[in-house]
Amino acid sequence: MAASPKIQLTDVHKSFGPKTVLDGINLTVEQGRSMVVIGGSGTGKSVMLKCILGLIHPTSGSIKVDGEEVTGISEREREQVLKKFGMLFQSAALFDSLKVWENVAFALVQGENMPRAQAKDIAIEKLAKVGLSADVGELNPSELSGGMQKRVGLARAIAHDPEIVFFDEPTTGLDPIMADVINELIVDTVKDMGATALSITHDMASARKIADHMAMIYKGQIIWTGDASEVDSCGNPYVDQFVNGRAEGPIQMEVLKA
């Protein structure tokens, strides 16, 4: 019997008052694969991710992780599901009051009650995986460049060897060279761990680098999904306009003109 998809969303809706953000999302992420969801600002990417993480509850629909329904589960059950997840936030989201190694080890110490000395050893090991030396672990986040902060964020995301890693706009705010360094680190890290990855981004250079499969979200719906190699020839006019960055096309940006 075929293994269940690692993540499966079926007809997921989410509204905030009269505003519909997710309008029937259907998405499947297979185990050990890297899925990148592309789309413009305000299309529902972040809300979809937050629904999977359980940070917000969908209005209706099904979200399954390893074949198990995760909508409407108890807090204790959700804590178990969350142990499968690692997350690289858009802004790295490091704690300013903690040293770098303490940031990386945060979930190990706070979530798993691991002794600090043991957690620090793991943190230093994970920092090495993203190309940072042990002495960086003693610095404060404010002493790091944007690219280094992103690396620390990645080290924290993988500190507990998660089965699934989420990437929220992983290259935002980085110059093109550092963005490519981060993209390569993401690819290598996910492959080394054998993890499943789900990323959201509007950066097509990043999407092409890290995706096995791509999907495009538009107005709260997945309008195309396929192998990453098919994105330029899929024939979908919305996808074609987005990946080529053209102003003209079916996606109309609302621009106020003087």
N, C-alpha and C positions, 0 to 999 in steps of 0.2 A: 504494500500500500504506500502511495506517495506521501511524503512528509507534508505536514500542514505548512502553509506560508508562515513566515516569521511574524509578519504584520498583515492584517487584512481589514480594510475599511469597506463597509457595505452600506450604501445609501445613507451616508452620514450628513445630517443637517445641523446647522447651528445658527440661531437667530439671537440678536440682542434687541429686544423690543420689536419694533417694526422692521428693523434692518436684517435682512438675510445675508449671512456671510458665507456659510457652506450650504450648498443647494443640491445635496445628493452626491457626495464624494464616494467614488469607488476606486480603491487602490490596493494593489497586492505587492508586497515586498517579499521576495523569496530568500530563504536562509543563505547566508554567506555572500549575498550580492549587495551591490551599492546602487541604491535608487536615488536619483536626484529629481526633485520636483521644481520645475522652473515656472516663472510667472512674475508679472509686474507687481508693484506695490498695491496693497489693498485688494488683492485677488483671493485672499484666504489662506495663504501658505502658513503663516504663523499660527492662526487659529486652529488649523488642521493639526499642526505639531502639538499644540497645547492640549488638544482633545486626546491625542494618543498618550501623552504624558499624564493625563488626568488632572491637569491644572485647571481646565474648565470642562464642563460636562456638555456633551452634544445634546441638542434638542431631541433628536431621534436618530436611529440607525445603530449599526453594530460595529464595534472595534474589537478585533481579536488579536491576541499575542500568543503565538505557539498554539493556535487553535482554541484558546480559552477566551471567553468573553470578558472584557475588562470594564465595560460600562456598567455602572451600578453596583460594583463590588464594594466590600467593606474596606475600611481604612487599613486593617491588618492585611487583607489580601492585596491591597494596592501596594503596601510596603514591600511585599514579596516580589511583585511585578517590577517595581522600581529598581530592585537590585539587579535586574537584567539590563538596565539602561545606563548609558553614559551620555553626557551632553556637553557639546562645545557651544557656548553662547555667543551671540553676535558680537558683543563687546568684550568678550573674555570673562567679564563679570567676576573679577578677582576681589577678595576681601582685602581692603587696604591695610587693615590692622594686623594682618597675619603675614609672616614671612612666606616667601615663595613655596618652600617645601611644605609648610603648614597648609597652604591653599591646596596643593596637590593631594595631601594626605587627609583633607578635611572629612571626606565621607568615610574613610577608614577609621578615623578616631571617633567621630561623632556618631556615625551610623552603625559601625561594627564593633565599637568599643575596643579597638586594637590598641595595644600599648604604643605610646608615642615613639619609642626607639625603633620598634619594628615598622611602624607606619612611615617613619622618616627614611628608613632603608629602602622601602618600596618607592617612596616619592623620588629619591635620588636616582633609583633605577629607571623610573618612568621619565624623569627629566633627561636622562642620557638617551633614551629612545627618541626624544624629539630634538636632540642635538644641543642640550644645555648641560653645562658642567655642574658638579656638586656645589661649587662656591656660589653659583646663581641661586641655589636654594636658600641661602642665608640673606638674600637681598629682600627689600620690600618691593611690592608691585610698582610703586611710583618710580622706582629706579630703572625700570625696564622700558625698552622701546615697544611700540605697538606690535611689531612682529614677534618679539620675545614674549609679550603678554599672551599672544595668541598661542604660542607654543606651550606656555605654562597651562593655558586653558585646555589644550589637547592632552597634556600629561595628566591633568586632573580628571578629564573625561574617561581616560583608560586606566586609572589607578587601580580600580577594583576588577579589572579584566571583564568588562561587561560583554554580554552577548550581542547587544544592539547599541550602536552609537549614533546619536543625532547631531547634525551639524546645521546650525542656524546662521545662514549667510556667512560662511567661514572666512571669506576674504574681504569683507567690508572694511574700508578704511586703510587698506594696505596698498603699497605701490605694486606695480605689476610683477616685479621680480620677487618681492617677498610673498606676494599672493601665490606665485607659482611654487615657491619653497613650501608654503603651507599645504598647497594642494598635493604635492609629492609626499609630504609627511602623512597626510590623511590616507592616501592610497597605500603607502607602505605599512602604516600602522594597522589599518583595517585588515589587510592581507595577512600580516604577521599573526594577528590575533584570531583570524578566521571568523571575524565578527560580521554582522549584518549592519549596513549603514543606510540611514535615511537623511538626506540633506535637502534643505530648501535654499534657493538662491535665485537672483536675477543676473548673476555674473556668468555669462556663457563660457568664458575661458575656463572658469572653475568647474562648471558643469561638465564640459567635455573631458576634462582631465580626470575627474573622480568617478564618473558614472559608468556603471554597466548598463543600467536601464534609465530612461528618462520618462517623465510625465509632465504635461503642462496643465496648470490650473488657470482657469479664466472664469470670472464671475461665479466663483464658488463651486465649479465643477471641473473634473478632469476631462479635458477635451481631446487629449491624445496621450498614448503611452506606447513605448516600444524600446528596442535596443538603442543605445546611445549612438551607434553608427548610422541609424536611420533618420536622425533628427533633421538632417539637411535635405533629405529627399522624401519626406513622409507625405508631401502633397497637401498638408493641412495649412490653409492660408494664414490662420492665426499663429501657428507655430513658426511658419516661414517669416512672417513679419517680425515676430519677437526675436528669433535667433539672429536675424540680420539687422536688427535695430533700425527698422524703417518707420518713419512717421506716417507714411501712407499705407493704408490697409484696413482690414476689418476692425482692428482694435483702435478705437478713437479716444485719444486723450482729451480730457476736458481742460482747455486752456482759456483763461480769461484774457480777452484782447481789449486793449485800451481804445 
